[in-house]
């Protein structure tokens, strides 16, 4: 009977079924020769079935893992299937195509292994959307979708065109140097040098010689003239990082450069002119240092013509998933790995941390995970132990009911995702219908 359970399909019926599937499907024998190749596989690779069948799969796909870590080979050797591994192939036009592959063993009627089967899905549209998202939220290597940061993005081109000194203020690791670099790259000085100097890393005597240079014989080891950073900057830009660390004595010399563009080298008598634009950055509150008498008021007013205040990462937590993805992409390239993302549990842990080290700390956390990871998804076991301690120490300001806590957590998650329910459900690791039900039951008002 044709309708009895366990009916075997004819070759034509099986071909029709495979060709109706949107995912590419191909099979290989034990010699890695392709034995079947469906229509979707033709469309994604650009290789006709008649060319593919009989050819070795590595010659057809030219994938990023064919030589180093073939997923189908691993499955045929170990019997373990591979699920949704992201790789690139080269299509018939020579273009890189991102795909997601899954593999399994192919057996005959007696259960003997006769080859393998691989399905693959074209991720080009997903990749395009991801790049559009990144393009929307990346400005001169600064990544953020936070409202305050976006306002800074809008101001930077305008500020860059000015020659006025700029003060960039923010905690360590917030990206002050990135902002300074963006200001230089957006300015008319972009083709001239961009010189950086960490003022907090050097004692006064060395700092002065680094800033202004010295003449031969100015001190014991001064065998020949040496130009300072202001001279090296020329008509470019100089960044004085951690300017709050400069002593009051050296502040006087710096004030002179800012006021009239002149300075003297150590051991020199001639006055030199500086045409460099000065940017200053600090992780301290300079206004408070002025009130304490530690920082000169006149110098403060001179460098504080325009101030850019960078918010700490704990005040822009909606950027954490975006930044984490950026660092994953970065370390994939640097370490030759293929990490595809973070598990929902790992994202929750990252979102609960306060980041005293800001963006730099988040980058270190992702790098830590890359040192330990053996799979493709960063799970909590690959995160530093202190993240779990900091989450456990989160104090509760007032007693809350379970419903209050759930409402607050869910509202925060919705806000982080701009009230997009699909993205919120993905972050929380729940189904979208479950999210709808929770929003209704907790009486959360959404825009």
C-alpha positions in Angstrom: 0.0 0.0 0.0 1.3 3.4 -1.0 -0.1 5.0 2.2 1.4 2.6 4.8 3.8 4.0 7.4 7.5 4.0 6.4 6.9 4.5 2.7 10.1 5.0 0.8 10.3 7.9 -1.6 11.4 7.4 -5.2 14.5 9.4 -6.4 12.2 11.8 -8.3 10.0 12.4 -5.2 13.0 12.9 -3.0 14.5 15.4 -5.5 11.2 17.3 -5.7 11.1 17.6 -1.9 14.8 18.8 -1.6 14.2 21.3 -4.4 11.2 22.8 -2.5 13.4 23.6 0.5 14.6 27.2 0.9 17.9 26.1 2.4 20.8 24.7 0.4 21.2 20.9 0.7 23.9 18.7 -0.6 25.2 15.2 0.1 28.7 13.7 -0.3 30.1 10.2 -0.5 33.1 8.9 1.5 35.4 10.4 -1.1 33.9 13.9 -0.6 32.3 13.8 -4.0 29.0 15.6 -4.2 26.1 13.1 -4.9 23.2 15.5 -4.8 22.7 19.3 -4.9 19.3 21.0 -4.6 18.0 24.2 -6.3 18.7 26.4 -3.3 22.3 25.2 -3.2 22.5 26.3 -6.9 21.1 29.7 -6.2 23.3 30.4 -3.2 26.6 29.2 -4.7 25.8 30.1 -8.3 27.1 26.6 -9.3 24.7 24.5 -11.5 23.8 21.1 -10.2 25.4 19.3 -13.2 28.8 21.0 -12.4 28.5 20.4 -8.6 27.6 16.7 -8.7 30.7 14.6 -9.0 33.0 17.5 -7.8 34.7 17.6 -4.5 32.7 19.8 -2.1 35.8 22.0 -1.2 36.1 22.9 -4.9 32.5 24.0 -5.1 32.2 25.9 -1.9 35.7 27.3 -1.3 34.6 28.0 2.3 36.5 29.6 5.1 36.7 26.3 7.0 37.3 23.8 4.1 41.0 23.6 4.7 41.3 24.1 8.4 38.2 22.8 10.1 35.7 21.2 7.8 32.4 20.7 9.7 31.2 17.8 7.5 34.6 16.0 7.9 34.3 16.5 11.7 30.8 15.0 11.7 31.9 12.0 9.5 34.9 11.3 11.8 33.1 11.7 15.1 29.5 11.1 14.3 28.6 14.4 16.1 26.4 16.8 14.0 27.3 20.5 13.7 24.4 22.9 14.1 24.2 26.4 12.7 27.9 27.2 12.3 28.5 30.5 10.7 31.1 30.5 7.9 31.8 32.2 4.5 31.9 30.6 1.1 33.0 32.0 -2.2 30.3 31.9 -4.9 30.8 31.5 -8.6 31.2 35.3 -9.0 34.1 35.3 -6.5 32.0 37.1 -3.8 32.1 36.1 -0.2 28.7 34.8 1.0 28.0 34.4 4.7 26.1 31.1 5.4 25.0 29.1 8.4 25.7 25.3 8.1 24.4 22.2 9.8 25.8 18.6 9.1 24.7 15.0 9.7 25.8 11.5 8.7 24.2 9.8 5.7 23.4 6.1 6.2 22.1 3.3 3.9 19.2 0.9 4.6 21.5 -1.3 6.7 22.6 1.7 8.9 26.1 1.8 7.3 27.7 5.3 6.9 27.9 6.1 3.2 28.6 9.8 3.4 27.3 13.0 4.8 24.7 15.6 4.3 25.0 19.4 4.8 22.3 22.1 4.9 23.2 25.7 4.6 21.3 29.0 4.9 22.2 32.3 3.1 22.9 34.9 5.8 23.5 37.8 3.3 20.4 39.7 4.3 21.1 39.2 8.0 24.7 40.4 7.5 23.4 43.4 5.5 21.0 44.4 8.3 23.8 43.9 10.9 26.1 46.2 8.9 23.4 48.8 8.5 22.8 48.6 12.3 26.5 49.0 13.0 26.7 51.9 10.4 23.8 53.6 12.2 25.5 53.4 15.6 29.2 53.8 14.7 30.7 57.3 14.4 34.5 57.5 13.7 35.0 54.2 15.6 32.8 55.3 18.5 29.9 52.9 19.0 26.7 54.0 20.7 23.0 54.3 20.4 22.7 56.2 23.7 20.8 59.5 23.4 23.6 61.5 25.1 26.3 60.0 22.9 24.2 60.5 19.8 24.0 64.2 20.7 27.8 64.3 21.0 28.1 62.6 17.5 26.0 65.4 16.0 28.2 68.1 17.6 31.6 66.6 16.8 31.8 67.7 13.1 30.9 71.3 14.1 33.4 71.4 17.0 36.1 69.8 14.8 36.0 72.7 12.3 36.9 75.2 15.1 40.5 75.9 16.2 39.5 76.5 19.8 40.8 74.2 22.6 38.5 71.4 23.6 38.2 69.7 27.0 37.1 66.1 26.9 36.0 64.9 30.4 35.0 61.4 31.5 35.9 58.4 33.6 38.8 56.2 32.6 37.9 53.9 29.7 34.9 55.9 28.4 36.6 56.6 25.0 38.2 60.1 25.4 41.0 59.3 23.1 38.6 58.0 20.4 36.7 61.3 20.6 40.0 63.3 20.3 40.9 61.2 17.3 37.5 61.8 15.7 37.9 65.6 16.2 41.3 65.5 14.5 40.1 63.3 11.6 37.0 65.5 11.0 39.0 68.8 11.1 41.0 70.6 8.4 44.1 69.5 10.2 43.5 65.8 9.3 46.5 65.7 6.9 48.9 67.0 9.6 50.2 65.1 12.7 48.1 64.0 15.6 50.4 63.9 18.7 49.3 62.4 22.0 50.9 62.7 25.4 49.9 61.2 28.7 50.6 64.0 31.2 50.0 61.8 34.2 52.7 59.3 33.2 55.7 61.6 33.5 57.3 63.6 36.3 57.5 67.4 35.8 61.0 67.7 34.4 60.5 65.0 31.8 57.0 66.3 30.9 58.3 69.8 30.3 61.1 68.5 27.9 58.5 66.2 26.2 56.1 69.1 25.6 58.6 71.8 24.6 61.8 70.0 23.7 65.4 70.9 24.7 68.6 72.3 23.4 71.9 70.4 23.5 73.6 70.9 26.9 70.4 71.8 28.7 71.2 69.0 31.1 73.7 66.2 31.5 72.3 63.7 29.0 71.2 66.3 26.5 73.8 65.5 23.8 71.8 67.1 20.9 68.7 69.2 20.3 65.4 67.4 20.6 62.0 68.8 19.4 59.1 68.7 21.7 55.5 67.5 21.1 54.3 71.0 20.2 56.9 71.3 17.5 56.3 67.7 16.2 52.5 68.5 16.0 53.2 71.4 13.5 49.9 72.5 12.1 48.2 69.4 13.4 46.6 68.5 16.8 48.1 67.7 20.2 46.2 65.8 22.8 47.2 66.4 26.4 45.7 63.4 28.1 45.1 63.5 31.9 45.8 67.2 32.0 44.6 67.3 35.6 47.9 65.7 36.7 50.1 68.6 35.5 51.7 70.6 38.4 50.9 74.3 38.9 54.5 75.3 37.9 54.1 73.6 34.5 50.6 74.9 34.1 52.1 78.4 33.7 54.1 77.4 30.7 51.2 75.6 29.2 49.0 78.7 29.7 51.4 80.7 27.7 51.2 78.4 24.7 47.4 78.5 24.8 47.3 82.3 25.2 49.8 83.5 22.6 51.1 80.3 20.9 54.7 80.7 22.1 57.0 78.7 24.2 60.7 78.2 24.9 62.7 74.9 24.8 64.6 73.8 27.9 68.1 75.5 27.8 67.0 77.7 24.9 66.6 81.5 24.7 64.7 81.8 21.4 60.9 81.9 21.4 59.2 79.3 19.3 55.7 79.5 17.8 53.1 76.7 17.9 50.3 76.4 15.4 48.9 73.2 16.8 45.4 72.8 18.0 45.2 71.7 21.7 42.8 69.1 22.9 42.8 68.2 26.6 41.3 65.2 28.4 40.9 64.2 32.0 39.0 61.7 34.2 38.9 64.3 37.0 36.5 67.2 37.7 38.8 70.2 36.8 36.2 72.7 38.2 36.6 70.9 41.6 40.4 71.0 41.3 40.2 74.8 40.6 38.1 75.3 43.8 40.7 73.4 45.8 43.5 75.5 44.3 45.2 72.5 42.6 44.5 73.7 39.0 44.9 77.2 37.8 41.6 79.0 37.1 42.9 80.9 34.1 44.2 77.7 32.5 40.9 76.0 33.2 39.0 78.7 31.4 41.5 78.6 28.5 41.1 74.9 27.8 37.4 74.8 28.7 36.2 76.8 25.7 34.1 73.7 24.7 33.6 70.8 27.0 32.6 67.3 25.9 31.3 65.2 28.8 31.3 61.4 28.1 28.8 59.4 30.1 30.1 56.2 31.9 29.0 52.8 30.5 26.7 52.2 33.5 24.6 55.2 32.3 24.4 53.8 28.7 23.8 50.1 29.3 21.8 49.9 26.1 25.2 50.0 24.3 26.5 46.9 26.1 25.2 44.3 23.5 26.3 46.5 20.6 29.8 47.0 22.1 30.1 43.3 23.0 29.3 42.3 19.4 31.9 44.8 18.1 34.6 43.3 20.4 33.6 39.7 19.4 34.1 40.7 15.7 37.4 42.3 16.6 38.8 39.2 18.5 37.5 36.8 15.9 39.8 38.5 13.5 42.7 38.9 15.9 42.6 35.3 17.2 41.2 33.5 14.2 38.1 32.2 16.0 34.5 32.0 14.9 32.6 33.1 18.0 29.0 34.0 16.9 27.7 35.7 20.0 26.7 35.6 23.7 24.1 33.4 25.3 21.1 35.1 26.9 22.4 34.2 30.4 25.8 35.8 29.6 24.1 39.0 28.3 22.1 39.3 31.5 25.3 39.1 33.6 26.9 41.7 31.4 23.9 44.0 31.7 23.9 43.7 35.5 27.5 44.8 35.9 28.4 48.5 36.7 31.7 48.7 34.8 34.0 50.9 36.9 36.5 50.5 34.0 33.8 51.4 31.4 34.1 50.4 27.8 37.7 49.3 28.3 36.6 46.9 31.0 33.9 45.4 28.7 36.6 44.8 26.0 38.8 43.0 28.6 35.9 40.8 29.6 35.3 39.7 26.0 39.0 39.1 25.5 39.0 37.0 28.7 36.2 34.9 27.2 38.2 34.4 24.0 41.1 33.1 25.9 39.0 30.3 27.5 36.3 29.6 24.9 36.3 26.3 23.0 32.8 26.7 21.3 31.1 29.3 19.4 28.8 30.9 22.0 30.1 32.9 25.0 28.3 31.4 28.0 28.6 32.5 31.7 31.4 29.9 32.3 33.7 31.9 30.1 33.2 35.2 31.9 35.4 36.5 34.8 34.4 35.5 38.3 34.2 39.0 39.6 31.1 39.6 37.4 29.1 37.1 39.4 30.3 38.7 42.7 29.3 42.2 41.6 25.9 40.9 40.5 25.3 39.3 43.9 26.3 42.5 45.8 23.7 44.6 44.0 21.9 46.3 47.0 18.1 46.7 47.0 17.1 50.3 47.9 13.7 49.2 49.2 11.7 46.0 49.7 9.9 45.0 46.5 7.4 42.4 45.7 8.3 39.7 43.1 5.8 41.4 40.7 7.5 44.8 41.2 10.9 43.3 40.5 9.7 41.5 37.4 8.0 44.7 36.1 11.1 46.8 36.6 13.4 44.2 35.0 11.1 43.8 32.0 10.6 47.5 31.6 14.4 48.0 31.6 14.9 45.3 29.0 12.2 46.9 26.8 13.9 50.3 27.1 17.3 48.9 26.3 15.8 47.6 23.0 13.9 50.8 22.1 10.7 49.0 23.0 11.2 46.5 20.2 9.5 43.3 21.5 11.3 40.9 19.1 14.7 42.1 20.2 13.7 42.2 23.9 12.4 38.6 23.7 15.7 37.5 22.1 17.8 39.2 24.8 15.7 37.6 27.6 15.8 34.2 25.9 12.0 33.9 25.9 9.4 33.5 23.1 7.7 36.6 21.8 4.2 35.4 22.8 5.6 34.8 26.4 6.8 38.4 26.4 3.4 39.7 25.2 1.7 37.7 28.0 4.1 39.1 30.7 3.6 42.7 29.5 -0.1 42.3 29.9 0.0 40.5 33.2 2.4 43.0 34.7 0.4 45.9 33.3 3.4 47.5 31.6 2.5 50.5 29.5 4.5 50.5 26.2 4.8 53.4 23.7 
